[in-house]
Amino acid sequence: MSQDPARVSVRILDRDYMVACPHEERPALLDAAEYLNARMREVRDSGKVVGLDRIAVMVALNMANELLQVRERGSRVAVEAGDKVRALRERVETALGHSQPLEL
């Protein structure tokens, strides 16, 4: 039996927004709204960007850039880990003197 989504009020740059989300995601939504509000306040308070829509776009671009950088780092880590696992498997196979690859 599915529950109706929760209606959650979030405040961003002194404006209230009602957002529907599953009950179990409410804490994550509130954390995200708090983070977004803080980032938007930083941009607004810098005085370099004026207007809510421009502030939102600048913050969105910065956050998208950060996300892409994290994904890129994650991809590199996965490749490096795979390389290390292959090298370790080869060393184990050599040490055991098996001519057939080990099943992992």
N, C-alpha and C positions, 0 to 999 in steps of 0.2 A: 504494500500500500504506500503510494508516494504522498509526501506532504506538500502542501502549497509552499512556494518560496517565501522566505521571510522578507519583510519590507524593512529596510535598514536606512536610517537617516545618517548621512555623512555631511560634514561641514568642510568645505574647501574654499579658501580665501573669502571667508565670511559669508559664504552662500551655502544654503542647505540643499542637498540633493537626496531624493528618495531612490533607493536602488533595491531591486529584487534579487535575491540570491538564495541558494539552498541554505537551510539552517546550519548545516555543518561547516559551511564556508564563511559564516558571519565573522568569526575572529580574523580570518585572513583578509576579508574585505575591509574591516576596520583598520587593520594594520596598513593595508595598501593605501587607504584614504589618508591616513595620518602621514605616511611617507610622501605621498603626492602633495599634500598640503604643505609640508615642510619644504619640499623642493620648489614649489610654486612661490612660496613666501621668500625664499632665498633669491629667486630671479626677480620678483617684484621689488624687494628691498634693495637690490643692487642698483636700481634706478636706470638700468640700461634698456629695459624693455617695458613698454607701456601698453596697457590693454589686456584684459583677461584672455582673449583669444590668442594673442601673440605670446603671452606668458605660457599658456597651455601648450602651444606648438613648440616653443623652445624647450620646455621641460620634456615633452614627448620625444623630441629629437634626441635630446641628451640621454634619456632612458633607453631609447631604442639602440643608440650607439653603444651604451654600456652592455646591453643584452647581447648584441652581436659580438662584442669583445669577449664576453664570458663564454659564449658558444664556441668561438674560435679557440680559446684556451682549452675548453673541454675537449674539443676535437683533437687538438695536439696532444693532450694528456692521454686520450684513448689510444692514439697511434703509438705513442711512446710506450705505453703499458703493453700493448700488443707485441711490439718489437722485443721488449724485455722478456715477456713470457715465452716467445719463440726461441730467443737465445738461451733462456734457462732450460727449456725442453731439450734443445739440442745438446746442451752440456750434460744433462741427465742421461740422455740416450747414449752419448759417447762414454760417459763414466760407467754405465751399465753394460756397455759392449753389445747392445742390441742393434741389429741391422734394420729392424722394423720400428717405425715411429710408435711412441707410447700413446695410448688413448688417455686423454685428460677429461 
